[in-house]
């Protein structure tokens, strides 16, 4: 609900803009009418004045005074709709009823949309489409206010998305980098049912890829195709992916598109993409990406092929490590080891890659827990020094324990995670988001919403550095809670 001061300012802006729109048409009709219009504009401070303005505009339209003409400057019908919209906004500013405010603002928005669709040649339509000021009226601010209406119910997931989106650093134009935070926001809107907003966010990134303007340091798109795969745009995701010649990006994309296909139950596509990833890796001598190929083969039900490829890759990587004493192994191998059911090897590989790739810790431990290696995974999690990473590992372990029918284990882990969050005193939004995710898995009701709201509150109060980086993790947690499926690793 707007403050008293903001309401007064809104009324004054409405009056000024309405008067500014009426005066040009009145001048064209003659000096007497101009004086009348000026007098009406001066009375905008009292409640009935906007109605007088609207009636005057409609009268002018009927008489031809508001029609298209160089003197009038603004097409009459568009002018009339605009004034009516301002009247509705003013009424919304003067009500304390949330539902009524929402109804009035949405009606005003419909009138603005009608100006754009019915009178696209009018100066008003051009100003609205390009988010320009009309007098003192800020249409961009109004659109933000419309989007914020979802927060009339502060605990619904669309409100959470709106608040997270408000924290994300803006996208620079022209787009030169695929921003995973904004792409995650698009995926989240798609998954939660607002496909229009998802397309609005996603379209500029797709256009930039088609122009060749979105790339990582090696000149390849990293994220756009992967986000498209999560949004069900498989053909477009594959079109983009098959133009990429870099082993890492090509196979990551193929693996993720296959993963999304398997979540949708498309076994044939999952199987075909697993074979495509394996064939590409073989023909292009890809090596560090073979852990991803093994995971994809396993997801397609090709366990024997996956195990053979994995064991050969591990042997090769360890041989190179002994010779060069360089980096041991790609982090994807640790995840693949957990998937295939090699717990000791998985933890051994994890210990060598976790410092550079902390995301592997919850990924590996969660997979081990789902395979029944809970005690081993819990013991490893207890040694993790980073609080946020340990919290995420606990959340994964809780979900694994619940899926295996081990509520006592899950309850113990829930107590540990709760203590971590309480000790942080609300200053770690990522940890609170993981607690919310765990509460959904453990209780399977809506109590997680309060915790997730606390996570967003903490993020909004945090430093610019924290707000810059927290958007994607919050979105990943929310999508996991609402759909049961993760964002991509």
ROZA-373574 format. One line per field, with one value per residue (C-alpha): x, y negated, z. Coordinates in pm, 1 decimal. Each point is the difference from the previous one (the first is absolute). Example, Ala and Ser with C-alpha at 12.3 -4.5 7.8 and 13.67 -1.06 7.14 Angstrom:
<pts>
c1: c(1230.0 | 137.0)
c2: c(450.0 | -344.0)
c3: c(780.0 | -66.0)
</pts>
This chain:
<pts>
c1: c(0.0 | 144.9 | 94.9 | -197.9 | 276.4 | 22.9 | -377.9 | 7.6 | 285.5 | -184.1 | -313.6 | 200.2 | 177.1 | -333.6 | -143.8 | 298.8 | 8.6 | -375.1 | 13.0 | 297.4 | -186.6 | -321.4 | 146.1 | 138.7 | -334.5 | -180.8 | 227.6 | -82.1 | -373.7 | 27.4 | 97.9 | -318.9 | 28.6 | 368.3 | -90.8 | -257.8 | 253.3 | 257.8 | -254.0 | -86.1 | 368.3 | 41.3 | -276.2 | 166.4 | 67.1 | -365.6 | -143.0 | -244.5 | 242.7 | 135.3 | -355.5 | -53.6 | 319.5 | -106.2 | -344.4 | 158.2 | 234.0 | -286.7 | -202.8 | 289.0 | 34.8 | -368.7 | 31.5 | 320.6 | 215.4 | 209.1 | 42.7 | 335.2 | 134.3 | 329.9 | -154.4 | -140.7 | 326.8 | -150.6 | -268.3 | -324.1 | -92.2 | 348.2 | -6.8 | -336.0 | 114.0 | 311.6 | -194.2 | -238.6 | 299.4 | 138.3 | -336.0 | 10.4 | 354.5 | -110.2 | -287.8 | 243.3 | 222.8 | -293.9 | -121.0 | 116.5 | -160.1 | 276.9 | -234.4 | -160.4 | 340.5 | 107.0 | -320.3 | 30.8 | 365.4 | -67.8 | -286.3 | 235.8 | 254.6 | -262.7 | -68.5 | 371.6 | 19.0 | -304.6 | 176.7 | 295.5 | -205.4 | -276.6 | 193.6 | 358.4 | 70.1 | -81.2 | 279.8 | -142.3 | 41.3 | 359.4 | 73.9 | -158.3 | 173.5 | 338.2 | -62.8 | 27.0 | -142.8 | -333.9 | 13.1 | 89.3 | -146.8 | 263.3 | -140.7 | 300.0 | -66.5 | -366.3 | 90.7 | 222.0 | -295.0 | -219.9 | 255.7 | 26.2 | -370.8 | 95.2 | 135.7 | -347.9 | 44.5 | 349.7 | 57.1 | -86.8 | 279.9 | -62.6 | 58.8 | 326.3 | 101.0 | -88.6 | 211.4 | 296.5 | -24.1 | 10.2 | 333.7 | 173.8 | 252.7 | -156.3 | 83.8 | 229.0 | -101.7 | 102.6 | 21.4 | 351.1 | -9.2 | -251.0 | -99.4 | -85.9 | -185.5 | -243.5 | -26.4 | -80.8 | -270.4 | -148.2 | 6.5 | -162.2 | -283.5 | -51.6 | -8.6 | -237.1 | -248.6 | 70.3 | 111.4 | -49.2 | 251.7 | 236.7 | -2.8 | 43.2 | 321.9 | 128.1 | -59.7 | 282.9 | 254.4 | -114.8 | 20.7 | 351.3 | 107.4 | -137.9 | 203.1 | 307.2 | 13.6 | -14.3 | 315.3 | 230.3 | 375.1 | 53.8 | -258.9 | -279.7 | -346.9 | -10.0 | -348.6 | -270.9 | -58.0 | 4.7 | -265.6 | -209.7 | 13.2 | -148.9 | -275.2 | -96.6 | 150.7 | 197.8 | 27.0 | 128.5 | 241.2 | 140.0 | 26.9 | 218.5 | 199.3 | 87.0 | 166.0 | 249.9 | 333.8 | 150.1 | 4.2 | -94.4 | -289.1 | -135.1 | -7.6 | -127.2 | -289.3 | -75.2 | 12.0 | -232.9 | -248.0 | -2.2 | -54.4 | -299.1 | -136.7 | 25.1 | -188.6 | -279.1 | -2.3 | 132.1 | 211.1 | 59.6 | 151.2 | 204.6 | 141.6 | 76.7 | 174.8 | 208.7 | 124.8 | 59.7 | 205.0 | 205.9 | 58.0 | 101.5 | 242.3 | 159.6 | 30.4 | 140.1 | 232.4 | -181.7 | 141.6 | -96.6 | -365.5 | -29.3 | -139.7 | -300.3 | -32.2 | 1.9 | -275.1 | -208.4 | 41.7 | -106.3 | -305.9 | -90.2 | 15.5 | 329.3 | 163.6 | 257.9 | 125.5 | 2.8 | 202.7 | 253.7 | 50.2 | 27.0 | 258.7 | 211.6 | -15.0 | 101.4 | 295.0 | 113.7 | -35.8 | 195.9 | 275.1 | 32.7 | -2.1 | 291.3 | 195.0 | -62.4 | -87.6 | -244.5 | -370.5 | -133.9 | -346.8 | -299.3 | -269.8 | -260.4 | 177.8 | -72.4 | -370.4 | 4.2 | 163.9 | -284.1 | -258.6 | 154.6 | 27.7 | 371.2 | -23.0 | 363.8 | 126.4 | -259.2 | 115.9 | 365.3 | -56.3 | -213.3 | 280.9 | 225.3 | -248.7 | -217.9 | 217.9 | -20.7 | -354.1 | -196.1 | -325.6 | 120.5 | -35.9 | -382.8 | -26.0 | 211.2 | -125.1 | -364.2 | 44.3 | 174.4 | -281.9 | -259.4 | 198.3 | 2.3 | 352.1 | -142.7 | 245.1 | 299.8 | -153.1 | -97.9 | 349.3 | 147.5 | -247.8 | 97.4 | 355.1 | -107.2 | 119.1 | -209.5 | -331.6 | -213.4 | 141.1 | -45.9 | -359.5 | -67.4 | 154.7 | -227.9 | -302.9 | 95.1 | 58.2 | -338.8 | -174.5 | 195.4 | -88.6 | -369.5 | -7.6 | 157.6 | -252.4 | 244.7 | -188.4 | 215.5 | 315.3 | -174.4 | -116.6 | 354.9 | 128.4 | -287.7 | 104.5 | 357.8 | -112.1 | -236.3 | 283.3 | 224.1 | -270.3 | -79.3 | 368.4 | 23.1 | -278.4 | -167.5 | 312.6 | 48.8 | -276.5 | 142.5 | -5.9 | -359.7 | -98.0 | 153.4 | -188.6 | -322.5 | 85.1 | 60.4 | -326.6 | -190.8 | 163.3 | -41.9 | -348.0 | -153.5 | -218.6 | 18.5 | 199.7 | 304.0 | -152.8 | 68.9 | 361.4 | 40.9 | -149.4 | 264.3 | 267.1 | -115.8 | -25.7 | 359.5 | 117.0 | -167.0 | 179.8 | 336.7 | 290.1 | 4.7 | 254.4 | -236.4 | -304.7 | 197.2 | 70.7 | -296.4 | -267.6 | 79.4 | 31.7 | -332.4 | -167.5 | 150.6 | -131.6 | -347.1 | -26.9 | 116.6 | -263.5 | -285.1 | 79.2 | 210.9 | 261.7 | 325.5 | 132.4 | 296.1 | 326.8)
c2: c(0.0 | -336.6 | -244.7 | -322.6 | -205.9 | 226.2 | -20.2 | -381.9 | -2.6 | 250.8 | -218.8 | -308.9 | 186.8 | 128.4 | -351.0 | -152.4 | 261.2 | -18.5 | -377.4 | 15.2 | 232.4 | -205.4 | -343.4 | 55.0 | 124.1 | -282.4 | -262.5 | 138.0 | -42.3 | -368.3 | -237.8 | 40.8 | 379.8 | -33.9 | -212.4 | 259.6 | 280.4 | -191.5 | -55.4 | 369.4 | 93.6 | -227.1 | 187.0 | 340.2 | 5.0 | 73.4 | 349.5 | -73.9 | -187.8 | 299.0 | 91.2 | -353.2 | 29.1 | 334.7 | -137.0 | -302.0 | 219.3 | 219.8 | -305.9 | -130.2 | 335.5 | -6.1 | -354.9 | 76.4 | -216.4 | 294.6 | 160.1 | 43.4 | -341.4 | -186.2 | -250.5 | 258.6 | 193.9 | 321.1 | 223.7 | -52.3 | 363.7 | 84.2 | -317.8 | 93.2 | 355.3 | -138.6 | -240.3 | 278.3 | 213.6 | -282.4 | -30.8 | 369.7 | -32.4 | -291.4 | 204.5 | 282.7 | -243.7 | -104.0 | 340.6 | 209.7 | 313.2 | 214.1 | 190.1 | -321.1 | -160.1 | 302.5 | -4.6 | -369.8 | 21.6 | 297.3 | -191.0 | -292.2 | 236.8 | 132.7 | -355.0 | -63.5 | 324.1 | -111.3 | -323.7 | 198.9 | 256.3 | -224.7 | -322.0 | 109.8 | -315.5 | -235.8 | -178.9 | 147.8 | 356.8 | -70.5 | -142.3 | 296.4 | 264.0 | -166.0 | -55.1 | -378.4 | -251.3 | -148.6 | -332.8 | 103.6 | 348.2 | 276.5 | 297.1 | 221.1 | -57.7 | 82.2 | 329.9 | 86.2 | -74.2 | 234.9 | 280.2 | -59.9 | 77.4 | 367.1 | -91.4 | -77.7 | 361.3 | -31.4 | 375.3 | 112.8 | 115.4 | -261.8 | -265.8 | 172.6 | -10.1 | -367.7 | -89.7 | 206.2 | -160.9 | -345.3 | 90.7 | 121.1 | -236.9 | -138.2 | 151.5 | -222.8 | -72.2 | 103.6 | 343.6 | 143.7 | 266.7 | 269.9 | -89.9 | 316.8 | -200.0 | -150.8 | 324.9 | 176.9 | -258.5 | 77.6 | 373.3 | -57.7 | -204.5 | 272.9 | 273.0 | -195.8 | -75.4 | -356.8 | 87.1 | -354.8 | -144.1 | 290.6 | -76.4 | -371.1 | 67.0 | 273.6 | -152.0 | -259.7 | 268.5 | 227.6 | -291.3 | -78.2 | 362.5 | -8.5 | -314.3 | 169.4 | -250.6 | 226.2 | 187.0 | 106.9 | -59.9 | 274.4 | -142.6 | 248.5 | -33.5 | 165.7 | -38.8 | -105.0 | 345.5 | 160.3 | -240.8 | 61.1 | 374.5 | -54.6 | -209.9 | 279.2 | -166.3 | 309.5 | -60.3 | -353.2 | 114.4 | 267.8 | -241.0 | -227.3 | 286.5 | 167.9 | -318.9 | 18.9 | 170.6 | -29.0 | 340.1 | -127.2 | -221.8 | 241.6 | 297.5 | -199.9 | -118.7 | 345.6 | 151.4 | -263.3 | 24.6 | 377.3 | -54.8 | -226.2 | 255.6 | 277.5 | -214.3 | -36.8 | 376.3 | -16.9 | 316.6 | 6.3 | -350.0 | 69.7 | 312.2 | -177.1 | -290.7 | 237.1 | 168.3 | -340.1 | -121.1 | 319.0 | -17.6 | -366.1 | 59.5 | 288.0 | -175.9 | -320.8 | 161.4 | -157.3 | 123.4 | -207.2 | 8.4 | 379.8 | -5.6 | -186.2 | 254.1 | 283.3 | -171.5 | -46.7 | 364.1 | 107.1 | -225.1 | 163.1 | 345.1 | 95.8 | 104.9 | 239.2 | -261.2 | -265.0 | 213.7 | 103.2 | -357.6 | -126.2 | 255.5 | -52.4 | -375.8 | 23.5 | 224.4 | -241.5 | -304.4 | 155.3 | 107.9 | -356.4 | -130.4 | 227.0 | -115.5 | -373.2 | -59.1 | -260.1 | -9.0 | 342.3 | 33.2 | -189.7 | -61.8 | 176.8 | 330.3 | -29.5 | -48.7 | 289.8 | 226.8 | -73.8 | 63.6 | 332.4 | 119.9 | -28.6 | -181.1 | 22.4 | -106.0 | -279.4 | -141.3 | 41.0 | -194.1 | -253.1 | -80.4 | -96.1 | -223.9 | -159.1 | -303.9 | -117.4 | 129.8 | -20.4 | 79.1 | 359.8 | 52.4 | -4.2 | 160.3 | 301.7 | 35.9 | -24.2 | 275.4 | 223.0 | -51.5 | 103.4 | 320.2 | 82.6 | -120.8 | -243.3 | 48.4 | -48.9 | -309.1 | -155.0 | 51.9 | -174.5 | -289.5 | -61.9 | -81.7 | -266.8 | -335.9 | -234.4 | -46.7 | -59.3 | 303.4 | 219.3 | -123.1 | 90.6 | 342.7 | 53.4 | -96.5 | 255.8 | 266.6 | -71.6 | 49.1 | 320.8 | 136.0 | -77.1 | 170.0 | 310.1 | 3.8 | -101.3 | -274.1 | 33.3 | -72.1 | -287.9 | -143.0 | 2.9 | -176.6 | -248.6 | -90.7 | -57.8 | -220.1 | -196.6 | -65.6 | -126.1 | -240.5 | -115.2 | -57.6 | -221.4 | -217.7 | -60.8 | -135.9 | 280.6 | -6.2 | 301.1 | 208.0 | -101.3 | 100.7 | 343.7 | 30.5 | -81.1 | 267.8 | 251.7 | -93.2 | 73.4 | 343.3 | 78.4 | -138.2 | -7.4 | -300.2 | -377.7 | -91.6 | -44.2 | -320.7 | -196.1 | 112.9 | -87.4 | -341.5 | -45.8 | 95.5 | -274.2 | -250.2 | 80.6 | -36.0 | -340.2 | -122.8 | 144.0 | -174.5 | -72.1 | 279.9 | 256.6 | -122.5 | 21.3 | 371.2 | 131.9 | -18.6 | 325.2 | 210.9 | -133.8 | 77.1 | 349.4 | 73.6 | -131.5 | 204.6 | 310.2 | -56.7 | -62.3 | 264.2 | 258.8 | -38.5 | -194.4 | -273.3 | 123.6 | 63.9)
c3: c(0.0 | -95.8 | 273.5 | 49.3 | -158.3 | -306.8 | -41.2 | 3.4 | -253.0 | -219.0 | 4.2 | -93.1 | -284.5 | -128.7 | 3.8 | -174.6 | -275.3 | -60.6 | -20.9 | -236.8 | -231.9 | -2.6 | -56.1 | -354.1 | -126.9 | 177.9 | -154.3 | -344.3 | 70.9 | 96.5 | 282.4 | 201.4 | 7.7 | 86.6 | 302.8 | 106.0 | -32.8 | 198.6 | 273.8 | 3.1 | 19.5 | 300.4 | 184.7 | -25.5 | 372.1 | 85.3 | -45.7 | -282.7 | -222.5 | -200.7 | -90.6 | -130.2 | -205.4 | -146.7 | -88.3 | -166.0 | -205.5 | -115.9 | -93.4 | -204.4 | -175.5 | -92.1 | -133.7 | -183.6 | 229.2 | 109.6 | -340.7 | -174.5 | -94.4 | 18.4 | 239.7 | 241.6 | -4.5 | 143.5 | -153.6 | 191.2 | 70.5 | 132.2 | 208.6 | 146.1 | 93.9 | 160.9 | 220.2 | 98.7 | 98.5 | 213.5 | 172.3 | 86.7 | 134.4 | 215.9 | 137.7 | 74.4 | 188.0 | 216.1 | 116.1 | 292.3 | -142.3 | -150.6 | -228.3 | -126.2 | -58.6 | -201.0 | -207.3 | -80.9 | -99.5 | -227.0 | -164.5 | -59.4 | -149.9 | -241.5 | -116.6 | -60.6 | -199.1 | -199.1 | -94.2 | -133.3 | -192.2 | -138.5 | -57.5 | -70.8 | -207.7 | 284.5 | 188.7 | 321.2 | -129.2 | -97.2 | 345.5 | 176.5 | -211.7 | 57.4 | 374.0 | -32.8 | 242.9 | -102.8 | 173.6 | 356.2 | -37.3 | 12.9 | -192.3 | 85.7 | 369.6 | -57.2 | -170.0 | 296.5 | 226.6 | -205.0 | 29.8 | 373.9 | 41.4 | 29.8 | 343.0 | 132.8 | 111.7 | 142.3 | 35.1 | -351.1 | -228.2 | -270.8 | 263.8 | 89.6 | -367.1 | -26.9 | 302.1 | -117.9 | -343.5 | 158.8 | 162.2 | -316.5 | -157.6 | -319.7 | -336.0 | -202.4 | -357.4 | -250.8 | 158.1 | -20.7 | 272.5 | 89.6 | 354.6 | 194.5 | 265.1 | -253.3 | -194.4 | 327.9 | 61.1 | -342.5 | 74.7 | 338.7 | -150.3 | -260.2 | 263.6 | 224.0 | -276.8 | -117.2 | -352.0 | -127.3 | 243.5 | -73.5 | -374.2 | 65.1 | 193.0 | -228.9 | -344.0 | 6.2 | 92.0 | -281.9 | -243.7 | 119.8 | -55.4 | -353.8 | -66.5 | 143.3 | 282.6 | 308.1 | 90.2 | 279.0 | -0.5 | -260.6 | -234.7 | 69.7 | 144.6 | 341.2 | 138.4 | -244.2 | -153.3 | 343.5 | 125.2 | -311.3 | 65.2 | 346.0 | -157.3 | -238.2 | -308.5 | -96.2 | -376.1 | 44.5 | 272.9 | -231.3 | -293.8 | 212.2 | 151.7 | -329.8 | -121.7 | 288.1 | -61.5 | 347.2 | 176.6 | 343.4 | -104.8 | -263.1 | 236.6 | 297.9 | -215.1 | -140.3 | 349.2 | 140.7 | -288.0 | 55.0 | 372.3 | -65.9 | -247.5 | 258.2 | 253.5 | -254.9 | -55.5 | -357.3 | 6.1 | -376.4 | -5.7 | 314.1 | -163.0 | -329.2 | 173.9 | 213.4 | -318.0 | -162.7 | 297.7 | 2.0 | -375.4 | 10.3 | 287.4 | -187.3 | -335.8 | 151.8 | 257.7 | 293.5 | 330.4 | 302.3 | -102.2 | 4.3 | 352.5 | -141.7 | -279.8 | 255.1 | 200.8 | -315.1 | -104.2 | 347.5 | -17.9 | -332.5 | 159.9 | -164.0 | 326.8 | -146.7 | -247.7 | 270.1 | 240.8 | -264.7 | -117.1 | 358.4 | 113.4 | -311.5 | 48.6 | 365.7 | -87.5 | -272.0 | 222.4 | 286.9 | -240.5 | -126.8 | 356.8 | 95.5 | -303.6 | 17.6 | 365.1 | -126.9 | 60.9 | 79.8 | -136.5 | -133.4 | 264.4 | -216.1 | 68.7 | 372.4 | -74.5 | -247.1 | 260.5 | 242.1 | -272.4 | -98.9 | 360.1 | 83.0 | 336.6 | 109.7 | -339.5 | -8.9 | 333.4 | -98.4 | -320.1 | 185.1 | 241.9 | -292.4 | -184.0 | 269.4 | 66.2 | -361.1 | -50.3 | 327.4 | -185.3 | -21.0 | 375.1 | 25.3 | -345.4 | 99.4 | 358.7 | -103.9 | -257.6 | 253.9 | 249.4 | -259.2 | -56.7 | 373.1 | 86.8 | 254.6 | 287.8 | -225.4 | -157.2 | 334.4 | 139.7 | -302.5 | 23.6 | 361.9 | -112.5 | -251.6 | 130.9 | -215.0 | 181.0 | -308.7 | -180.1 | 307.5 | 28.3 | -362.6 | 57.8 | 302.4 | -210.2 | -265.5 | 265.7 | 158.4 | -332.9 | -60.7 | 344.9 | -46.8 | -339.3 | 154.5 | 284.6 | 275.0 | 191.0 | 311.8 | -198.8 | -175.8 | 333.3 | 139.1 | -311.2 | 17.3 | 353.9 | -116.4 | -288.0 | 224.8 | 244.4 | -280.0 | -112.4 | 354.6 | 78.5 | -310.1 | 146.8 | -334.8 | -167.6 | -256.5 | -262.9 | -184.8 | 316.8 | 70.8 | -354.1 | 54.8 | 327.7 | -188.2 | -257.2 | 278.2 | 173.2 | -319.8 | -27.0 | 370.8 | 81.1 | -351.8 | 84.1 | -34.4 | 308.2 | -225.3 | -134.3 | 318.9 | -5.5 | -366.4 | 66.7 | 272.4 | -254.9 | -239.0 | 286.6 | 96.4 | -360.1 | -36.3 | 311.8 | -100.8 | -170.6 | -372.7 | -38.2 | 156.2 | -194.5 | -324.3 | 47.0 | 196.9 | -273.1 | -183.5 | 320.5 | 130.0 | -332.1 | -11.1 | 350.4 | -85.4 | -320.5 | 187.5 | 267.5 | -243.3 | -262.5 | 180.7 | -274.2 | 21.2 | -217.6 | -201.2 | 183.6)
</pts>
